[in-house]
């Protein structure tokens, strides 16, 4: 469903006619070499496309316009091989609508001590050519990523990788559609928000569809399709005895399969990239979609419960950003705490819908009672999540702006078994510590719903937030509550002044 290599990042090199054709020829050759190397690097998930050297304001404007209109282009990398007078860039930068990474590099890694002369100096002027360009971008108050270092350096490649993934997630949001089955969970605040402002700011739309529209599609599912999916369940997961063919609750497994097929059909037919539902609005459905939501997330769809369309969209974006990386991304909720001294942690879960991409080992497929919703017992996948570094991310509507809030965490293996907890779950310790991390999250107005990621970093989400032009707040290893509260106050002033 997600293939990042289909996305293009254009490599654009700046220069000028002052240096003559021979120098410009070398500039082009060097640029082609760098672009080809980046494109071939296993660290870079997208296609890097070389573009001819831009030397005039007209050429710059033209390539920026071309990038805007190219559907496959998700962003540009700029590099000033020589000096490129930055007033030439004003027109192009004014119209540029794609994310930009400024690569501050040079073709040669080392100074050629014994042979360096003025011809070499005139050709390799990135050290101050990039500063001229950087001034103009800063003067125009444009968000961009700046990566400094040699283009073959592993750290530089990793930064380009992260930014490209963020750009892919941002591009995926443009003109995306998310379905909201039913309304928001009644009286809940943080899952609500301004869908009109979100569409203007983020590019995706959210519209509500009656449960009856979905139930109609579910009811049209054939028995043969259900048979095939039930067989897939049995081959993929460890089914509890009652769900096996001939078991007392096997029909519930078939009902769950029918819901999954109907949901996926609805999403595919409507070209949706994700959805949200609520257990308060299930009219005509036999059970709350549990295994269906878990598996559809694993296929790349965004999902969040209780009408939380912002988190559903974020889950989709982070699925795109993490595509191809080890580990997964899932809808998540902070559920309960473990306050043992020196070993404090959070138990994250949800009623049913945690993506199997974060599972440690083969999930169990079970059926258990659900005390809310008033429907039949739902089928779900039950598992523990893998230990290791992770992040929790949330987008919240602050009224005058959107805020991206990220907490760096480390997941740990459960200290004991959880035989009576019939849901997928993960235990984590928030940075910098439990008390500070939880207090900072609440001070920032963080939602109880998040996207939990095993394969993305806070820097990925910071790049993403800057592409969107929204606030970014980080709770990490160095977070101090006094400083964090001040940052929230400063951000409030900044976004008021920067409307």
C-alpha angles and dihedrals in degrees: 000000000000121000112170093185088072088066120086132214112193119224108215122184123197127213138130140237093252094091099056135239098291092057092044089052090055090046090055093047093050092047092050090050093052094045092049091048093050091047091052095045114111087216093064112075098191134060114268109211121199117226125194117266113275114224106163139043089250093054091047093050091048096052092046090051090047091051091051092054098041108099094203094049110096098171147334136250114212127198131173105215091178131008110302111187102236099217084075088065098055097089095046095044091049092062099034110121100173126085116266133213116194108210108203100197142115132225097243118057097205135037108254092231100189099041107031113128138157093278088059091046093051091051098044103050101135092119091072101014089066090048091056090051092043091055092056094049090049091045088055090049093235123163114233142146117253117202117183126194142064114319093235094051113116093225091052091050091050091053091050089048092053094047092047090053091051090049090051091053091048093048090049090058093057108104090350119151126218123190122220111201105204123338137298118296104274118271094355114137113191097052090057123081147144107295092184092054090045092055091050093046103036105024099234128109130222121199132171124242125191118249087237090064089056096041090055090058092044091053091052092061113119125238089235091058090049091050091054094048093047088054089051090052090053092048095046106039141034103257120211111242097253091058095054120104106283091021123130093252101034090115089061088058090052090048090052091049090050090053092050093050092046093048094049091046091052092049094047094046091050095042091237123165096201147344147206132214138178132223088226091068113046101125110166095010120113096212140003110270103258112147088027093061092042093053096041089054088051088056090055105267119136117239141174132165134241096031094301099155094166092061092042089056091046092051089054092049092049091047088057093045093050096043112138095011125117112262131027149255125235146173106259143180132199100239113168141347139238108210100183107147112260090005106064118156147156127247107215122194143114136226091273116322113093116135117248089222088087095047122126105219130340113334123233117235107220142164119219138160119274113206096208134053098045095243137116119293107282128228115236144165115252122200147129120251124239121263122245144083117327144153136229115213132187137176114211132185108234094183097248096042145357119260126206109208121190130184120192110219141169119227119220134196115259111267090219138014119272101214096165099043104091099191139084111264147174132202119213142169113223121223137273086016137311099267096044095041095050094043092049092049091053093044089054092051092245118183125244087233120073144157109251114208131192096181108038130075136216088255090060090055093044090054089048093050091050091052088053093045094234135131118277123201123181129202104193147139094300099041115137116189094222092053093040092055090049091051090053090052092048091049090052091056094043095053092045090054094040099054 
